[in-house]
Amino acid sequence: MDNVSLKKKLSSYVTDKGYLKNVSEDVLYEVLIAWENWTGASKEFYRSLGFSQRQMASIIGKAKKLKRDGHYGEGEFKQLSLEGSTDLMTGGLGSPIELVWTNGRVIRFAQVDHLVEFLKKSA
């Protein structure tokens, strides 16, 4: 998305006194994506949207918080691989499967069969 259309969307949330208020979560996400993809200086990004650093810092901060809380999802799946790494749990045969359970607990499974069995018993 280009910054011109993003600027128009953000301008609809400007109050009479010039504050950005009640920005929708969709627009917050678009600002965050534009910010993450911006390659120039941050001042240029703020200037292209027509807002100050303080106004945009608040908006970007809210968007980052929503993203950390898992509100936006992860988008496209990105597979990562480490060269030359071995895992003690699997004996060097590959990475274990990690399942993030409630309260942030991580459960690791060495094989897919173990994961499927666990999910059947926990259901």
N, C-alpha and C positions, 0 to 999 in steps of 0.2 A: 504494500500500500504506500502510496506517495504521501508526503507530508501535507500537501495542499488539501486533500480530502480529509485527512486527519485533523487539520486545523479547523476546517468547517464543522466537523463533528464536535470538536472540543468547544468551539465558540457557542454552540447551542446550550452549553452548561455554565456560561459566564453570567454572574449576577449583575445587577445594576451598578454595584460598587467595584466590579472587576474581579471578583473571586470565582474560582472554579468550584462549584458545589454539585453534589449528587450525581457525579459522573457514573454512568452505567458500567457494569462489569465488562461488557463487551468492548466498550471504548477503552477501558483501562487495559485490557488485554492487547488491543491494537497498538496502544502507546508503548506498552512493554516490548512488543515484537519489533516495533520501529526503533525503539531505543537500543535493543540488543543487536539489531542489524546495522545501526548507524556506524559508519567508519570514520567520520570526521570528528572535530572537536565538539564537546558537549555544548559549548556556547552557541555553536552554529545550529545544533539540533533545536535548542530552545528558541532561538531566533527564527528558525524556519517554521515553527509552530505558532510564534507570536506570543509566547508567554515567558515569564521570568524563571530563573533557576529555582527559586523557592516554590513557585506554583507547580512546576513540573516535578520537583523532588517529592512533593507530597503525592502526586498522582502516580509516579513510578514506584514509590514506596508502597502504596496501597496495592498496586498491581503485583509487586513482588511478593507481598504477604499472601495474597490470594493464590498465587502460583505455588508458594511453599506449602500452603494448606491443602493443595491438591485440587483446587477448585477448577482449574482449566484443563486438567489432564496433562498428558505428556506430549500430545501431538503424534508425530511420526515416531516409530520405533527406530532407535539407533543402536545397532549392535556394536559392542566394543570387544576388542580382543587384545590380549597382552601377549607379546612375543616372549617366548622362553620362560614363561611362568609355570610353575607346577603347584598343585594344591595338595596339602598333606591329607586332606579328607578323602580325596578320590585317588590318591596314589599317582598323581600326575596324568590321569586319563582325561582331564578337562575340569571345567569349573562346576561346582555344585549348583543346584537350583536353590535360589533364595526366595523365601516367601515372607513378606512383611505382614505380620499378624497384628492383632489389636494391641494397643498401647505401645506400638513401635517395636515389638519383639520380632526378631528375625529368626526364622527356622530354616535350616539348610538341609537339603536332601541330596544324597550322592547320586541317586538314579530317579528317573521319571516314575518308575513303578512305586517307589517309596512315597513319592508325592501323591500319586493317585490313591494309594491305600490310605494315606493320612486324610485326604479330603473326603473319602468315602466314610471313614470312621467319624470324622468331625461333623458331618452333615446331619 
